[in-house]
C-alpha cells in the first residue's frame, strides 16, 4: 500500500512538472519567458552601412533532434528538447546592447523553492564560431542578481564545429524563496557563424526526497548517442514540488 500511494504522489508531481513544461514536452516553449534581442540588419551601400530591416538576434525553439548540426543531439528524456542559437543572420552592427555588450537569446522561469530543494537539468553546446564571441549559460538568480552560474560554454579554439556531450547541472536552494532559472546564449560583434545550446530534463527534487531516494541517470557517452530512456529524468521531475511560475 505504501508503494501504491508513493506512485500516486509521483504521478501527481509529474503532472505539475509537465504543466511547467520543464521537459518541453508540449512541443513548444509554453510556460517559459523568452528573450530574443532585436537587432538591425545592415547592408553596405557605397561604402556605408545601411539598415535594411530588423530580426531577432537568435533562434529559440523546440526540436525532437538537432537539425544543425544534423543528428548530433537527441533529447535526454521524452520527445523534445530546447535549442537556442546565435542565428548567424545577415551582417549586423558590432555595437551590441548591454555591458558587456552582447545579444541575448534566453528562456527563463520563476520558481518558489523550499530550502533544500534541488534544481537540475542537462545542457550541451555546439561550437560554431572560430572566436570566443558566442557563449551559452544556465544561471539561477534572485531579485538582487545572479546567485550562481550552473553551466557555461564558449565558442572558438580548436573545438570549432564540434559538439560537447550532454552535461548535468544542479543547484541546491539554501533558503526558501523565489528564484529565477535562465538558460540561453549570447553573441557579440557581428553575430556571424552560429553556435547552439541545447537544454532538456529540467527537474526539481523536493527537500523531503533529497538524500533519501537516489536516482541515477547515466551520462551520455558522446553527442551521437544521446537518447536516454524516457523514464530516467521524468522520474526525477515527478518528485519535484513546484508552486509558482510565470
C-alpha positions in Angstrom: 0.0 0.0 0.0 2.9 2.4 0.8 4.3 1.9 -2.7 0.8 2.5 -4.2 0.5 5.9 -2.5 4.1 6.8 -3.4 3.3 6.0 -7.0 0.2 8.2 -6.9 2.2 11.1 -5.4 4.9 10.7 -8.0 2.3 10.8 -10.8 0.7 14.0 -9.3 4.1 15.7 -9.2 4.8 14.6 -12.7 1.7 16.3 -13.9 2.9 19.5 -12.2 6.3 19.2 -13.9 4.6 18.8 -17.3 2.4 21.9 -16.5 5.7 23.9 -16.2 6.9 22.3 -19.4 10.3 21.6 -17.9 11.0 18.9 -20.4 9.5 20.9 -23.4 7.1 18.0 -23.9 4.3 20.4 -25.1 6.4 20.7 -28.3 6.9 24.5 -27.7 8.2 27.0 -25.2 4.9 27.3 -23.3 5.4 28.4 -19.6 8.8 29.8 -20.5 9.5 33.6 -20.8 11.6 34.1 -24.0 14.1 36.9 -24.5 15.4 37.4 -28.0 17.1 40.7 -28.5 16.1 42.5 -31.7 18.8 43.8 -34.0 19.3 45.9 -37.1 20.3 44.1 -40.3 22.9 46.0 -42.3 24.0 46.1 -45.9 27.0 48.0 -47.3 26.0 50.5 -49.9 28.6 52.9 -51.4 30.9 52.3 -48.5 28.3 53.0 -45.8 26.3 50.6 -43.6 22.6 50.9 -44.4 19.9 49.4 -42.1 17.8 47.1 -44.3 15.5 45.7 -41.6 15.3 44.0 -38.2 15.4 40.4 -37.0 15.8 38.5 -33.7 19.4 38.1 -32.7 19.0 34.4 -32.1 16.9 31.3 -32.6 14.7 29.8 -29.8 12.6 26.8 -30.3 11.9 23.1 -29.5 13.2 20.1 -31.5 12.9 16.3 -31.5 16.5 16.1 -32.7 19.0 18.7 -33.8 18.7 20.0 -37.4 22.0 21.8 -37.2 24.4 20.1 -37.0 22.2 17.3 -38.4 21.5 14.5 -35.9 24.2 15.5 -33.4 21.8 15.8 -30.4 18.6 13.9 -29.3 16.5 14.7 -26.2 17.8 13.4 -22.9 14.3 12.5 -21.9 10.9 12.4 -23.6 10.5 13.5 -27.2 11.6 17.2 -27.2 14.4 19.4 -26.2 15.0 23.2 -26.4 17.5 24.7 -28.8 18.8 28.3 -28.5 21.2 29.6 -31.2 23.0 32.7 -32.1 21.3 32.6 -35.5 24.1 33.8 -37.8 21.9 36.1 -39.7 22.9 38.8 -42.2 25.8 41.1 -41.0 24.7 43.2 -38.1 26.0 46.2 -36.2 29.0 45.4 -34.0 27.6 47.7 -31.3 25.5 45.3 -29.2 23.5 46.5 -26.2 24.4 45.9 -22.6 27.6 45.8 -20.5 29.3 43.7 -21.5 27.8 44.2 -24.9 26.0 41.2 -26.3 22.9 39.9 -28.0 20.9 37.6 -25.7 18.6 34.8 -26.5 17.2 33.0 -23.4 14.4 31.3 -21.7 13.5 31.6 -18.0 11.1 30.6 -15.3 10.4 31.9 -11.9 10.1 29.3 -9.1 9.3 29.3 -5.4 11.7 26.7 -3.9 11.8 25.4 -0.3 15.2 25.3 1.5 17.0 22.1 0.5 15.2 21.8 -2.9 17.5 20.7 -5.8 17.0 22.1 -9.2 18.8 20.2 -12.0 18.9 19.7 -15.8 21.0 18.9 -18.8 22.8 21.2 -21.3 25.1 20.8 -24.4 26.9 23.2 -26.7 27.7 23.2 -30.4 30.7 25.5 -31.0 30.2 27.1 -34.4 32.4 30.2 -34.2 36.2 30.5 -34.7 36.5 33.2 -32.0 35.2 33.5 -28.4 32.1 35.6 -29.1 29.3 33.1 -28.6 28.5 32.0 -25.0 26.0 29.6 -23.5 24.8 29.5 -19.9 22.5 28.3 -17.2 22.1 30.6 -14.2 20.0 30.9 -11.1 19.2 34.4 -9.8 17.3 36.2 -7.0 15.9 39.7 -7.0 19.3 41.1 -6.3 21.1 39.3 -9.2 22.8 36.1 -10.3 23.4 33.7 -7.5 25.2 31.0 -9.5 26.3 30.1 -13.0 25.5 26.3 -13.1 26.8 25.6 -16.6 28.6 27.6 -19.3 30.4 27.2 -22.6 32.2 29.4 -25.1 32.9 29.3 -28.8 36.3 29.4 -30.5 39.5 27.5 -30.3 40.4 24.1 -31.8 36.9 22.7 -31.0 35.1 24.7 -33.6 32.4 22.8 -35.4 32.2 20.2 -32.7 29.6 19.5 -30.0 30.1 18.9 -26.3 28.4 15.9 -24.6 25.3 16.5 -22.5 26.3 17.8 -19.1 24.2 17.7 -16.0 24.0 20.8 -13.8 22.3 21.3 -10.4 21.5 23.9 -7.8 20.5 23.5 -4.1 18.4 26.2 -2.6 20.0 27.1 0.8 17.0 29.2 1.8 13.3 29.2 0.9 12.4 31.9 -1.6 11.8 33.0 -5.2 14.4 32.0 -7.8 14.8 32.8 -11.5 16.2 30.0 -13.6 17.6 31.2 -17.0 19.1 29.2 -19.9 20.4 30.8 -23.1 23.1 32.0 -25.5 24.8 35.4 -26.1 26.7 36.7 -29.1 28.7 39.8 -29.6 30.4 41.6 -32.6 28.8 40.7 -35.9 26.7 37.7 -34.8 28.1 35.6 -37.7 28.9 31.8 -37.5 26.1 30.2 -35.5 26.6 28.4 -32.2 23.8 26.5 -30.5 22.9 25.4 -26.9 20.6 22.5 -26.1 18.6 22.1 -22.9 16.5 19.3 -21.5 15.4 17.3 -18.5 14.9 20.2 -16.0 13.5 19.0 -12.7 13.0 20.0 -9.0 13.6 17.5 -6.2 11.7 18.4 -3.0 13.8 18.5 0.2 11.9 15.7 1.7 13.1 13.5 -1.2 16.7 14.7 -1.4 19.2 12.2 0.1 16.5 9.5 0.7 15.8 8.3 -2.8 18.9 8.4 -5.0 18.1 8.5 -8.7 21.0 7.8 -11.1 20.9 9.0 -14.7 23.6 7.6 -17.0 25.8 10.2 -18.6 25.6 10.0 -22.4 28.8 8.6 -23.9 29.0 11.1 -26.8 26.9 13.5 -28.7 26.0 10.9 -31.3 24.4 8.6 -28.7 22.3 10.9 -26.6 18.9 9.3 -26.5 18.3 8.0 -23.0 15.3 6.1 -21.6 12.3 8.3 -21.3 11.8 7.5 -17.6 15.2 8.4 -16.4 14.8 12.1 -15.7 11.0 12.0 -15.9 11.2 10.1 -12.7 13.1 12.9 -11.1 10.7 15.5 -12.4 7.9 13.6 -10.8 9.5 14.2 -7.4 9.6 17.9 -7.7 7.4 20.2 -5.7 6.7 23.3 -7.8 4.4 26.1 -6.7 4.7 29.4 -8.6 5.6 30.1 -12.1 5.5 32.7 -14.9 
